[in-house]
Amino acid sequence: MRSRILLSIAFALFLSIAFASGNAAMSVRAERDTDRDRLSVVQKIYVSDMGSADEADRFRLLLEEQLTKRGFTIVDSADRADAILSGALSVRVFDKKSEARAFVRLTTHNGESIWARDFGNRIFVNPFHRAEPVKRRAEDIAKRLREDWKKSGGK
């Protein structure tokens, strides 16, 4: 009798833990879906500050150009945008090459994050694609943002 009661209590405890963790997973999933929903309506982007590196202003212009090529509309003020893209660029120069890394975040006007990614050197780089690292980073960001936008249901 006593073992049956203990077994019932253990089973009830197991169910309550499983239910609680299931709700947590559903709330995380809902949060991701909300971000996807927000990303799918983004068409007009204001490209904000991209850090204080020497190449940051040039990177911002290259990023605007690449986003335009990928079908987004670039606007000249945050007030006119659906979302704001900001980030930081880091450029390292070595003897015979240079590397560029960028972290970008797409946010609402309230500062809520919609999309964020870190872009660094890839293991495999197309040897026929001769774009220098800062330009290549801008291309990578625009391409990935468009891909994720399409996956989110953007039209």
C-alpha positions in Angstrom: 0.0 0.0 0.0 2.7 2.4 1.0 4.7 1.7 -2.2 1.6 2.4 -4.3 1.2 5.8 -2.6 4.9 6.6 -3.2 4.6 5.5 -6.8 1.5 7.7 -7.3 3.3 10.7 -5.7 6.4 10.1 -7.9 4.2 9.8 -11.0 2.3 13.0 -10.1 5.7 14.8 -9.6 6.9 13.5 -12.9 3.8 14.8 -14.7 4.0 18.2 -13.1 7.7 18.6 -14.1 7.0 17.4 -17.6 4.0 19.8 -17.9 6.1 22.7 -16.6 9.0 22.1 -19.0 6.5 21.7 -21.9 5.0 25.1 -21.2 8.5 26.6 -21.1 9.3 25.1 -24.4 6.0 26.4 -25.9 6.7 29.9 -24.6 10.2 29.9 -26.2 8.7 28.6 -29.4 6.0 31.3 -29.3 8.7 33.9 -28.8 10.6 32.6 -31.9 7.3 32.6 -33.9 6.7 36.2 -32.8 10.2 37.2 -34.1 9.4 35.4 -37.4 6.1 37.3 -37.6 7.9 40.6 -37.0 10.6 39.8 -39.5 8.1 38.8 -42.2 6.6 42.4 -42.3 10.0 44.2 -42.5 10.5 45.8 -45.9 11.9 49.3 -45.1 15.2 49.3 -43.2 17.1 52.1 -41.6 20.8 51.1 -41.4 22.2 52.7 -38.2 25.6 52.9 -36.7 28.0 50.1 -37.5 30.6 50.7 -34.8 33.7 52.8 -34.6 36.1 50.8 -36.8 37.9 52.8 -39.6 35.8 50.9 -42.1 32.4 51.2 -40.3 31.0 54.1 -42.5 32.0 52.4 -45.7 30.6 49.1 -44.4 27.3 50.9 -43.7 27.1 52.2 -47.3 28.0 48.7 -48.7 25.4 47.1 -46.5 22.7 49.6 -47.7 23.7 48.8 -51.3 23.5 45.0 -50.8 20.2 45.2 -48.9 18.8 47.2 -51.8 20.0 44.6 -54.3 18.2 41.9 -52.2 14.9 43.7 -52.4 14.7 45.7 -49.2 14.0 49.4 -49.2 16.6 51.6 -47.4 15.2 54.7 -45.7 17.0 57.8 -44.5 15.6 57.9 -41.0 14.5 55.4 -38.3 11.1 57.0 -38.1 10.3 55.9 -41.7 11.6 52.3 -41.3 9.9 49.1 -40.4 13.0 48.1 -38.5 16.5 49.4 -37.6 19.7 47.5 -38.5 22.7 48.3 -36.3 25.9 46.5 -35.4 29.6 46.4 -35.1 32.4 45.7 -37.6 35.8 44.5 -36.7 38.6 44.4 -39.3 41.9 42.6 -38.7 44.8 43.2 -41.1 47.5 40.6 -41.3 50.7 40.5 -43.5 49.0 39.2 -46.7 45.3 39.3 -45.9 42.6 40.9 -43.9 39.5 39.5 -42.1 36.3 41.2 -41.3 33.7 40.2 -38.7 30.4 41.8 -38.1 27.6 41.4 -35.6 24.3 42.9 -36.7 20.9 43.2 -35.0 17.6 44.1 -36.5 15.3 45.8 -34.0 11.9 47.5 -33.7 11.6 51.1 -32.8 11.2 50.1 -29.2 14.6 48.3 -29.3 13.1 44.8 -29.3 15.3 42.4 -31.2 13.8 40.8 -34.3 16.9 39.2 -35.9 20.5 39.0 -34.9 23.5 37.2 -36.4 27.3 37.1 -36.1 29.2 36.9 -39.4 32.8 35.9 -39.4 35.1 34.0 -41.7 33.8 30.9 -43.3 35.8 27.8 -43.4 35.3 27.5 -47.2 35.5 30.7 -49.3 34.8 30.6 -53.0 38.3 31.2 -54.5 36.7 32.8 -57.6 34.8 35.4 -55.5 37.4 38.1 -55.1 35.4 40.6 -53.0 37.4 42.1 -50.2 36.4 41.1 -46.7 34.3 44.1 -45.7 32.3 44.0 -48.9 31.9 40.2 -48.6 30.6 40.6 -45.1 28.0 43.1 -46.3 26.9 40.6 -49.0 26.7 37.8 -46.5 24.5 39.8 -44.2 22.1 41.0 -46.9 21.8 37.4 -48.3 21.2 35.8 -45.0 18.6 38.5 -43.9 16.7 37.9 -47.2 16.8 34.1 -46.8 15.5 34.4 -43.2 12.9 36.9 -44.3 11.6 34.5 -46.9 11.6 31.6 -44.4 9.5 33.8 -42.1 6.8 34.2 -44.7 7.8 37.5 -46.1 6.3 38.4 -49.5 
